[in-house]
């Protein structure tokens, strides 16, 4: 795991439930045609843009309450993976 990911994940407990949340988000993104892949034992989701560029890393944070990306400036409740996938797809389209 690279140092950027380690820093982003510092203080965020990782467990099977959070991994499952990322799996559900990945599945919803896939349904929308967005390329996303689980990384590092399901502790992070790497979401690729349609155009060339840096991928977006998504983590489960805030005690498991939110999916977060863009240095946690963007987030969406984990109890709504379909809504999070829609928001992420719009974010990637910018």
Secondary structure, DSSP 8 states (H G I E B T S, - for coil): --HHHHHHHTT----HHHHHHHHHHHHHHHHTT--EEEETTTTEEEE--SSSS--EEEEEETTTTEEEETTTTEEEETT-HHHHHHHHHHHHH-
